[in-house]
Amino acid sequence: MGYTELELAIQDHIATITLNRPAVMNALNNIAYAEVHKAVEECAQNQDVHVIVITGHGKHFSAGGDIKEFDQVFNGGGSVGAAHITKSANMAAAIKQCTKPTIAMVNGLCVGAACCIALACDYRFVTPRSKFIMAFINMALSGDTGALYYLMKLVGAGRAQYMMATAEPVSGEESVQIGLANKLCKDDETLIKETYSFAQHLANGPSVALQKQKQLLLDYWYKDLPQYTWTEAGYMEECFKTKDFLEAVNAFLNKRSPHFTGT
């Protein structure tokens, strides 16, 4: 299958999925969600692929969900239902449930739904320039793509709730300190070198044992993910219907601060 919003390359048993919309900081539209999901499934079924690396083209991993797409939907008289919202969550779940090890190579900003892509991966490599931002609350949204779920599993409920409620950026250094990321690399060049060195280590490793380790985590640590996904989508659907969300979209597009009224 061909891809329009990402690039898929395979070399030395390592597949690289690169988000490829640099003009909009690799913002994720509906096509991108579907293509990431498809690419992960394609790699999972390809016996030549032992490890998957996910990254973004250019200076940033991704700015998160494409707000302009939201505006087009609502100005066109459309709405976003729970079934539609679960598409991004299913994409992240495909990454988490993939039998192959997955590594997020986080170059620069990693925001919202893109942050969830990184969190769904098994490992995260970062630089001092990397920034994780759970920006959903800035759009008057409770969060989708498994945001709070994956975050809580990595950093605990208290810190996860704080990150979701404040949307404060977490730097590359801090992300390693709190267990959000695994490896801090000194710069972008080192990030690439160390990520692929680790990927090759995994690719050359005992694949059955690695898969069984991952399956244990899925069976006992992430087993309630499907139930969470539907609850999350229902709450997001309610948020999409609020005046605060429409205000957030208009404020974003007009480059001003939003004025929320709690309605």
C-alpha positions in Angstrom: 0.0 0.0 0.0 1.2 3.5 -0.8 1.2 6.3 1.9 0.6 10.0 1.5 1.1 11.3 5.1 4.0 9.2 6.2 7.0 7.3 4.8 7.8 3.6 5.5 11.3 2.3 5.0 12.7 -1.1 6.0 16.5 -1.8 6.4 18.4 -4.4 8.4 15.2 -5.7 9.9 14.2 -2.3 11.2 11.1 -0.5 9.9 11.0 3.2 10.2 7.6 5.0 10.1 8.2 8.7 9.5 5.3 11.2 9.9 5.7 13.3 6.8 3.7 16.6 6.9 6.6 19.0 7.9 4.8 22.0 6.5 2.3 21.7 9.4 4.8 20.2 11.9 3.5 16.7 11.0 0.1 17.5 12.4 -2.1 14.4 12.4 -5.2 14.4 10.2 -7.7 11.5 9.7 -5.6 10.1 6.8 -2.5 10.1 9.0 -4.2 8.2 11.8 -5.3 5.5 9.3 -1.9 5.3 7.7 0.0 4.9 10.9 -2.4 2.1 11.9 -2.0 0.4 8.5 1.8 0.8 8.5 2.1 -0.7 12.0 -0.1 -3.7 11.0 1.9 -4.1 7.8 5.2 -4.2 9.7 3.7 -6.6 12.3 2.9 -9.1 9.5 6.2 -8.6 7.7 8.7 -11.4 8.8 11.6 -9.2 7.6 10.7 -6.6 10.2 12.0 -7.2 13.8 11.7 -3.7 15.2 9.7 -0.6 14.4 10.9 3.0 14.9 8.4 5.9 14.7 9.6 9.5 14.2 8.7 12.8 12.5 10.2 14.4 9.4 12.1 17.6 10.0 12.5 19.4 13.3 9.6 17.9 15.2 7.9 14.6 15.9 4.4 16.0 15.6 2.2 19.0 16.7 -0.7 16.6 17.4 -4.2 16.6 16.0 -4.8 18.9 13.0 -7.0 21.7 14.4 -7.9 23.0 11.0 -9.5 19.7 10.2 -11.8 20.1 13.3 -12.7 23.5 12.0 -13.6 22.2 8.6 -15.8 19.5 10.1 -17.8 21.8 12.4 -18.1 24.7 9.9 -19.5 22.1 7.4 -22.2 21.2 9.9 -20.6 17.9 10.9 -19.9 16.4 14.3 -17.5 13.9 15.8 -19.0 10.8 17.4 -17.5 8.2 19.7 -17.0 5.7 16.9 -15.0 8.2 14.9 -12.9 9.2 18.0 -11.9 5.7 18.6 -10.0 5.6 15.3 -7.0 7.4 16.9 -7.2 5.3 20.0 -7.2 2.1 17.8 -4.2 3.4 16.0 -2.3 3.8 19.4 -3.6 0.4 20.5 -2.2 -1.2 17.3 1.2 0.2 18.3 0.9 -1.0 21.9 -0.4 -4.5 20.9 2.1 -5.0 18.0 4.2 -8.1 18.6 7.3 -6.3 17.4 9.2 -3.9 19.7 8.4 -0.3 19.0 10.6 2.8 19.6 9.5 6.4 19.4 12.4 8.6 18.3 11.2 11.9 19.6 12.7 14.8 17.7 11.4 18.1 19.0 7.8 18.8 19.9 5.5 15.8 20.6 2.0 17.1 21.3 -1.4 15.7 22.1 -2.3 12.6 20.0 1.3 12.4 18.8 2.4 12.2 22.4 0.1 9.2 22.7 1.8 7.6 19.7 5.1 7.9 21.6 3.6 6.7 24.8 2.1 3.6 23.1 5.5 2.6 21.9 7.6 0.3 24.1 10.6 2.8 24.3 11.1 6.5 23.9 14.5 8.1 23.0 14.7 11.9 23.4 17.0 14.9 23.3 17.1 18.1 25.4 15.1 19.7 22.5 12.3 17.1 22.9 9.1 18.3 24.6 6.0 16.2 25.5 2.8 18.3 25.8 -0.6 16.8 26.7 -2.3 19.8 25.1 -5.9 18.5 25.0 -7.1 20.8 27.9 -6.1 23.8 25.8 -8.8 22.8 23.3 -11.3 22.2 26.1 -11.0 18.4 25.5 -10.7 15.6 28.0 -8.2 13.7 25.8 -8.3 10.9 23.3 -5.9 8.4 21.7 -5.5 6.7 25.1 -3.8 9.8 26.5 -4.5 9.5 30.3 -4.3 5.7 30.1 -0.8 5.4 28.7 0.5 8.4 30.7 -0.7 6.9 34.0 1.0 3.6 33.2 4.3 5.3 32.8 4.4 8.1 35.4 1.5 7.3 37.8 -1.9 8.8 38.3 -0.9 12.0 40.2 1.6 13.2 37.7 -0.5 12.1 34.7 -3.5 14.0 36.0 -1.3 17.1 36.5 0.1 16.9 33.0 -3.4 16.5 31.5 -4.9 19.4 33.5 -2.1 21.9 32.9 -0.6 21.0 29.5 2.8 22.0 30.8 5.6 20.9 28.5 7.9 18.1 29.8 11.4 18.5 28.6 13.6 15.7 27.4 15.6 15.8 30.6 12.6 15.7 32.8 10.9 13.0 30.7 13.8 10.6 31.5 13.8 11.6 35.2 10.1 10.8 35.7 10.1 7.6 33.6 8.3 9.0 30.6 11.3 8.4 28.3 14.1 5.8 28.4 17.1 7.5 26.9 18.4 11.1 26.8 20.6 11.8 23.8 22.7 14.9 23.6 21.5 16.1 20.2 19.5 15.1 17.1 22.5 13.4 15.5 23.1 11.3 18.6 19.4 10.6 18.8 19.4 8.9 15.5 22.6 7.0 16.2 21.6 5.7 19.6 18.0 4.9 18.6 19.1 2.7 15.7 21.9 1.2 17.8 19.3 0.1 20.3 16.9 -1.0 17.5 19.6 -3.1 16.0 20.3 -4.7 19.4 16.6 -5.6 19.7 16.5 -6.8 16.1 19.4 -9.2 16.7 18.0 -10.4 20.0 15.8 -13.4 20.9 12.6 -12.4 19.3 10.4 -15.0 21.0 11.5 -14.0 24.4 11.0 -10.3 23.7 7.5 -11.0 22.3 6.6 -13.0 25.5 7.8 -10.2 27.7 5.6 -7.7 25.8 2.7 -10.1 25.9 2.9 -10.4 29.7 2.6 -6.6 29.9 -0.4 -6.6 27.6 -2.1 -9.5 29.4 -1.8 -8.1 32.9 -0.9 -4.4 32.7 -2.9 -3.2 29.7 -5.8 -5.6 29.6 -8.5 -3.0 30.3 -7.4 -0.8 27.3 -10.5 -1.7 25.1 -12.9 -0.7 27.9 -11.0 2.5 28.6 -11.0 3.4 24.9 -14.8 3.5 24.6 -15.2 5.4 27.9 -12.6 7.9 26.7 -14.4 8.4 23.4 -17.7 9.0 25.0 -16.3 11.8 27.2 -14.5 13.3 24.2 -17.8 13.3 22.3 -19.4 15.3 25.1 -16.5 17.8 25.0 -16.8 18.3 21.3 -20.4 19.5 21.8 -19.4 22.3 24.2 -19.2 26.0 23.4 -15.7 25.9 25.0 -14.4 23.6 22.3 -15.7 25.8 19.5 -14.1 28.8 21.3 -10.8 26.9 21.6 -10.8 26.2 17.9 -11.6 29.8 16.9 -9.0 31.1 19.3 -6.3 28.7 18.0 -7.0 29.7 14.3 -7.1 33.4 15.2 -3.9 33.1 17.3 -5.5 34.5 20.5 -6.1 33.2 24.0 -9.5 31.4 24.5 -12.1 32.6 26.9 -13.8 29.6 28.4 -17.2 29.8 30.1 -17.7 26.2 31.2 -20.5 25.6 28.7 
